[in-house]
Each structure stands twice: as structure tokens, then as C-alpha cells.
Amino acid sequence: MTQTSVDDRAVERLLNSVRHDIDAGQYDGAVLALAHRGKIIAHEAIGQTDVDAGRAAQTDDVFRILSLTKAFTVALVFRAIDAGLLSLTTNVVEIIPEFRSPDRFLNKRDCPGFR
């Protein structure tokens, strides 16, 4: 782990907690990346990403997090608001001009309610 002002023991307790939950069968595996003030202070793969194949988790594994992306997006938007980079009334098109034509991002076969 990189030395920072973060308590290394606290980081280790967090990692041990994840290891314990995996060992207890709460979930199969995890990849953790912890950052503090722009610096990675821990980056570890724990457990397995494919239990049937016995594949150990790797730090570059990609997980489908589905609806959890909303929580990450909200957290990042509010950090940007706190930093004065945008406001709650900022139109998404001001940031991502491609959103002027949302149809090009939708696969209508996958959205049965979309008209």
C-alpha cells in the first residue's frame, strides 16, 4: 500500500472485512480500488470472479453493476456541483452534446415501452 495520510490499519481492516465476507459466502469476489486525494492507496482482487471455473479475481476484472451505476453517477454529479463545475439545473447536453439525439443510443428492441 502507498503511504498517505490515510490510516493503513483502517484500510487493512476494510480489506479484511471484505475477505471475511467472501470467506463467509456473502459474495464470490471483489475488486477494490481505494483512492485518497487523487492517489490510489489500495487496489486488490479478492476471491473469485468465476466460481465454477475456479477463476481468481484479477485487479482488471470488469463487473456488471447494472443499477448501481445510478448511485455512482449521483455521487460524481454532486461532487462536481460542490466543486462548482455544474449545477442541478445544468442541461446534460451542455456536457455531452451527443445527447441531443438520444435515439442513437437506444436499441428499441431492448426497450419494449419505448415509443
C-alpha positions in Angstrom: 0.0 0.0 0.0 1.1 3.5 -0.8 1.8 5.7 2.3 -0.7 8.6 2.7 -2.4 10.4 5.5 -4.9 7.6 5.5 -4.5 5.1 8.4 -3.1 2.0 6.8 -4.6 -0.1 9.6 -8.1 1.2 8.6 -7.5 0.2 5.0 -6.4 -3.2 6.1 -9.4 -3.6 8.3 -11.7 -2.8 5.3 -9.8 -5.3 3.1 -10.0 -7.9 5.9 -13.8 -7.3 6.2 -14.3 -7.9 2.5 -12.1 -11.1 2.8 -14.2 -12.3 5.7 -17.5 -11.7 3.8 -16.2 -13.6 0.8 -15.0 -16.5 3.0 -18.4 -16.5 4.7 -20.1 -16.9 1.3 -21.7 -13.4 1.2 -20.4 -13.0 -2.3 -17.9 -14.7 -4.6 -15.3 -12.0 -5.2 -14.5 -8.3 -5.4 -12.0 -5.9 -6.8 -11.4 -2.9 -4.6 -9.7 0.3 -5.6 -9.4 2.9 -2.8 -8.3 6.4 -3.6 -7.5 9.3 -1.3 -6.7 12.8 -2.6 -6.2 11.5 -6.1 -3.8 8.7 -5.2 -4.6 5.0 -5.3 -3.9 3.7 -1.7 -5.1 0.2 -2.3 -6.0 -1.9 -5.3 -6.7 -5.6 -4.7 -8.6 -8.5 -6.1 -10.1 -10.9 -3.6 -12.0 -14.1 -4.1 -13.2 -15.4 -7.5 -14.9 -14.0 -10.5 -16.0 -17.4 -11.8 -16.5 -19.9 -9.1 -17.5 -22.8 -11.5 -14.2 -22.4 -13.4 -12.2 -21.6 -10.3 -11.0 -18.3 -11.8 -9.5 -16.0 -9.2 -10.4 -12.3 -9.3 -8.0 -10.0 -11.1 -7.5 -6.3 -10.5 -8.5 -5.5 -14.0 -11.7 -7.6 -14.0 -14.9 -5.8 -15.2 -18.2 -6.4 -13.4 -21.7 -5.8 -14.5 -23.0 -3.5 -11.8 -26.3 -2.7 -13.5 -28.4 -0.3 -11.5 -25.6 0.6 -9.2 -24.3 3.0 -11.8 -27.0 5.4 -10.8 -25.6 5.7 -7.3 -22.1 6.3 -8.7 -23.4 8.9 -11.2 -25.2 10.8 -8.5 -22.2 10.8 -6.2 -20.0 12.2 -9.0 -22.6 14.8 -10.1 -22.8 16.1 -6.6 -19.0 16.2 -6.3 -19.0 18.3 -9.5 -21.7 20.6 -8.1 -19.7 21.0 -4.8 -16.6 21.9 -7.0 -18.6 24.5 -8.9 -18.3 22.7 -12.2 -22.1 22.4 -12.8 -25.4 22.9 -11.1 -28.6 20.9 -10.7 -30.1 22.9 -13.5 -27.2 22.2 -15.9 -28.6 20.5 -19.1 -26.8 17.2 -19.8 -26.5 18.4 -23.5 -24.1 21.1 -22.3 -21.8 18.4 -21.0 -22.4 15.7 -23.5 -23.5 17.2 -26.8 -24.2 13.8 -28.3 -27.3 13.5 -26.1 -29.1 15.9 -28.5 -30.2 12.7 -30.3 -31.0 10.2 -27.6 -32.4 7.7 -30.2 -28.9 6.9 -31.4 -28.1 5.5 -28.0 -31.2 3.3 -27.7 -31.8 -0.1 -29.0 -35.6 0.0 -29.3 -35.8 -3.8 -29.3 -34.4 -3.8 -25.7 -36.9 -1.1 -24.6 -40.4 -2.5 -25.2 -42.0 0.5 -23.6 -40.1 3.0 -25.8 -42.2 4.6 -28.5 
